[in-house]
Amino acid sequence: MRFLWLIVVLYTVCNHVLADQIFPGHVGATFRSSREPKYQIEFHSEDSPFLPDDDQESIVIPNKNGENYLCFLPKVEKAKSEKPITQLNISSMIVETEERVKLKTPDELLEVLKGSCFVRQEGWWSYELCYQNKIRQFHVEDEKEKVVQEFILGVYDEEATAAFNQNLSDISTLKDHHSKDASQRYHAHQYTNGTICDLTNEPRETEVRFVCSEPRAMISSIIELSTCKYALTVQSPMLCKHPLFQEERPVWHTINCNLLPKDYKQAKPDEVETRR
């Protein structure tokens, strides 16, 4: 399946994406895909060809101008699990490292926020989070700057926060399925016992989600998960110091393609096979 997919990539790049220009040696053309691992393609001239390993698979791919390229497929090493190394979650390796090197916990990194409050305005309402204190939703009259309506969305609950995080096997693996990036990791604090909700007759409550994001600490979004239950996301550059909250970047593999002589006779489409 990997080989067939790479053929589609190569034909697409040679005949569509780079239809008007084939880049010479050591200039890369990137083909992005949501699949892992990811691949990039480099085209080499006759004067400066790529020198493959003896056992490296190859395939001849023509472009729309009739030029032929001999493309060498990258070697993707396999782990013991028979999965590409690039597909393994690096978190497991970092966790092993943590056992030898003591890292600061997320809460220790976030301590610099103590005493700080953050405000975000969305239309009629403004939202204020005071770190490890309370969250309020309020409306202010523009002229008098007087609060005319206010709800408490929760008060910091140390016990609920500790219990919540203790139930997780790894604080970093919690996923925010309501964010634009569903795989973004976050560390959560629980805020409970807010203003009674008219619809549920229960106190309002909020989960505050701290994510690794530059350049400054700020409320990036607030959503209502269900009636009077909220999720508030806080961008936290200080959390980026913890390796488990840093973005995992895919490893790119290179497909090298050598330009073949003009007198090269290409086989018919049904005769194209890989070479070893």
Helices and strands as residue ranges (DSSP letters): H 2-12, I 13-17, E 27-31, E 38-44, E 58-62, E 68-72, G 85-87, H 91-100, H 106-109, G 110-113, E 117-122, E 125-130, E 134-140, E 147-156, H 158-166, G 171-173, E 187-192, E 205-211, E 218-226, E 229-235, G 237-241, G 243-245, E 252-259, G 269-271
